[in-house]
Amino acid sequence: MQTVRHVVCAMSGGVDSAVSALLLSRRGYQVTGVFMNNWDVVDEHGVCSAEKDCEDAYQVCQKLDIPFHQVSYVKEYWHDVFSYFLSEYEKGRTPNPDVLCNKHIKFNHFLNYAIVNLGADAIATGHYARISHEDEEIFQHPYIRTPQTLFRNRFEIRNNVTLLQAADHFKDQTFFLSQISQYALRKTLFPLGGLSKDFVKKIAAEAGFHHVLKRKEASHVHAKLKKCIKTIVHQLIILLETMEKVWSLIPVLPSNPHCNRLCTATIDL
């Protein structure tokens, strides 16, 4: 009797991840849905949008009768994505937060969680992309954590997976997956890679996922996040400029061999 493969599907609360979980279930896999909270986003009304996204993802899992989990990577996102973004921004460079999130969060922390904590054979996401290996080949690859060294083991058997453009060229997301490791690609399924967005919406409608069809596209959600980042960066720049002005008002006493400290003069700000 063939073993049923366990696939953990990343659930965003949107139509793409919902249909991905549906297609995996139809293929006969044991599917588990996991919602990742990567950023505490509060809208202009003080409502955390992540809570609504999580609820939508939960409803999909309920409808598919599959287990549902949620995990927070807010701290990891801050350290691995946002802090790096600020550091690069300070140097005049503008890295893409989506590329960094996929590299460090979804295809690193989430992948490890799915396999180590949930016992998954592979993970799946709703990205529009394809890979050169068939599903069964993905299940045959041994799980290896991404090495922390710069050099690869010369005795390692390399069976590289190629990231391929999605059938829907307009929705293709391979650019945003361009920095994920071979170790992650070898354990990932992309159920939507051969489908068009219109066909995905049709599948969702036939499955009764009407609540996710009403949602905005993921690009709008990311735009909201980028707007938050832009606001925070702007505020940090203002803070740094203010601090520079403050320090410029503090005179430094001439150097002498016995004492070299800041003047304690009172400054009227």
Secondary structure, DSSP 8 states (H G I E B T S, - for coil): -----EEEEEE-SSHHHHHHHHHHHHTT-EEEEEEEE----B-TTS-BHHHHHHHHHHHHHHHHT--EEEEE-HHHHIIIIIHHHHHHHHTT----HHHHHIIIIIIIIHHHIIIIIT--SEEE---S-EESS-HHHHHHS------SSSS--TT-------EE--SSTTT--GGGGTT--HHHHTTEE-TTTTS-HHHHHHHHHHHT-HHHHTS--HHHHHHHHHHHHHHHHHHHHHHHHHHHHHHHTS-B----SS---B-------
